[in-house]
Amino acid sequence: MTDRRQFLKASVLGASVSMLAWGGKLVAGPARRMSATAGVRVVSTWDFGVAANRAAWTVLGQGGHALDAVELGVQVPESDLSNHSVGKGGHPDRDGHVTLDASIMDADGNCGAVAALEHIEHPISVARRVMERTPHVLLVGEGALQFALEQGFRKQDLLTPEAEQAWHEWLKTAKYQPSINSEVRDYGKTGRPGGKDNHDTIGMLALDAHGKLAGACTTSGMAWKMRGRVGDSPIIGAGLYVDGEVGGATSTGVGEEVIRNAGSFLVVELMRQGRTPHEACKEAVMRIVKKRREASKTLQVGFLAMNRAGEVGAYAIQHGFSYAVCDAQKQDALIPSQSVYTTSYS
Ligand code: GLY
């Protein structure tokens, strides 16, 4: 009964706020009856979010659960060998190891995560097992791998020939010293943030037909990172946060800056105080920029948020961040985020 009430509320609110979320544009066509998928929505970061959303929709469109949808959705880029910043095919660290970070969270505060996990194609599914089958939230490195193998995940080599070649190229000039945003310097075609090739994490948020929210976040982290480096993606409150009473948020970009500001938690708390998702994401970005104004000119961070009514917003430091939206009306929408620096570098 409670679920049904929440669903109806989400449906009505979702239908009305979608006008706000996309600049007041209504989809032309015959009047729709309120369907089982009205108010149901999935959003995710970057252009590769379009295919991930489509996979998530196979669950959501059938009345399935948001948690199942986000797990299935982000598995798509995790398996995409042409994606060098998520899952198998990701660029390695400075020593040639592909290490993966992921987290998952539901509307009731249940969460699980893995960090610096090697040899497993779907870190998001290991994160879910941590959530559901252990008393812990975060497993790292060898321990995370041991747990994954005990759970029946297959051990495999994640370093593709293409990623290995890119690593060897990098090694020709690499100096072994900590350097923020090394992937941008080496992989943005123009050497500037926001370029086509330097985006990273997939963060996904879904609202299901039961009015429940869930989120997932997964990445191979920054290319050429120091061995053992962990970014924001597996840190609950940094790369991902969901609160069923308020909404969810996720982040992409330089994880260190997101961790410093407990970014996704901040976005959710700002929404709790009455900000729209767009306003909350913008405020979180401005906190980063204000604290580290010079550094912010050459790094990217983007936040994506959805409140429990299904209203969506995003904001980034640099031009170039986009997010994908899928609901009953918009199946493959890719929406450019607003940003602090609006110059186009691409
Ligand atoms: N946002 C991904 C990372 O910094 O690892």
Boltz pocket constraint, residues with backbone or C-beta under 6 A from the ligand:
constraints:
  - pocket:
      binder: B
      contacts: [[A, 200], [A, 201], [A, 219], [A, 220], [A, 221], [A, 222], [A, 230], [A, 231], [A, 232], [A, 233], [A, 251], [A, 252], [A, 253], [A, 254], [A, 255], [A, 256]]
      max_distance: 6.0
